[in-house]
Amino acid sequence: MEEKNIILKINNCSISYGNGVDAVKNVSLSLREREIISIVGESGSGKTTLIRAIMGLLPENGRITGGEIIFDGKTLSKDNEEAFNSLRGKEMTMIFQDAGESIDPIRKIGYSFKEALKSSQKMKKSLIEKLIDKMLDGVRLPDKKRILSSYPFELSGGMKQRVGIAMATSVNPRLLLADEPTSALDVTIQAQIVKLLKQLGKEKNCAIIMVTHNMGIASYISDKIGVMKDGEMVEFGERDRVIYHPQSQYTKELLNSVIRFGDSR
Ligand SMILES: Nc1ncnc2c1ncn2[C@@H]1O[C@H](COP(=O)(O)OP(=O)(O)OP(=O)(O)O)[C@@H](O)[C@H]1O
């Protein structure tokens, strides 16, 4: 297999929780620089567990029980879960479904943004301020002064998600993990945010893995699509191949349900 430009490789990875749930079973995939992969699948199929494991953010009771995750040549396996700590927040960042989860609710946005940058890179205060300004422009947020002096609860869901994306991409990560980044938003805002993510990924040379329930979003944003069911990756391949020539029965069902939904309008 061509190994060039591969930034993340997951080999036969299995992840279990303390309650005996085998959430991810023997999953493999590889991601190239600047590539965008969507992981789709029904609720409980293991999507969040997989990307949390990549980020080194599994809950206390979750464990990688087999296989390995290799990021930029460094291996995270069941024996060395510490290995990714130094990468988290710098080389790899994450956007959550609700940016409220990642932005401190009791601090003003400006303060949280500065802290996030200070802890990830040594920069002069004036440069940090310039960078924040540029990043807010990048996610098309007007009225920057007001936003920076607001608490998260004072912003709309779409604004918070834009701030979350600005924070997550301001450190120039090589990999951005996005867990249902738009599902808490209404449909028009979802489309704007997904478009923005796609643009930012390409502009900043950042690879993206996005978890979504929405096959339409996956089809729009992705170079490759992975489909999960009951912890297994039942399909993984180039976007067009998966959309137009799905191999697994489950992918066919997912695609049919999208078409039926569209037809009924
Ligand atoms: N902290 C946990 N402790 C025990 N079991 C868990 C935990 N988190 C998830 N699970 C279980 O692991 C399986 C996979 O869950 P996961 O959240 O990864 O699915 P998902 O595909 O992301 O679902 P959704 O689309 O609903 O977010 C489920 O059976 C779930 O109940």
The ligand as a Gaussian input file, in Angstrom:
#p B3LYP/6-31G(d) Opt

LIG

0 1
 N      -18.626000       5.949000      28.917000
 C      -19.207000       4.841000      28.462000
 N      -19.335000       3.771000      29.268000
 C      -19.907000       2.630000      28.816000
 N      -20.366000       2.444000      27.577000
 C      -20.272000       3.469000      26.731000
 C      -19.681000       4.719000      27.124000
 N      -19.703000       5.567000      26.057000
 C      -20.280000       4.874000      25.043000
 N      -20.608000       3.620000      25.442000
 C      -21.223000       2.569000      24.616000
 O      -20.371000       2.317000      23.503000
 C      -21.128000       2.115000      22.307000
 C      -20.669000       3.119000      21.246000
 O      -20.998000       4.440000      21.672000
 P      -20.552000       5.739000      20.867000
 O      -20.907000       6.921000      21.702000
 O      -19.153000       5.589000      20.459000
 O      -21.505000       5.655000      19.595000
 P      -21.823000       6.728000      18.468000
 O      -21.823000       5.992000      17.192000
 O      -20.926000       7.892000      18.599000
 O      -23.306000       7.156000      18.859000
 P      -24.066000       8.570000      18.650000
 O      -24.194000       8.746000      17.169000
 O      -25.383000       8.344000      19.321000
 O      -23.231000       9.626000      19.305000
 C      -22.597000       2.246000      22.725000
 O      -23.093000       0.963000      22.949000
 C      -22.536000       3.028000      24.010000
 O      -23.628000       2.717000      24.834000

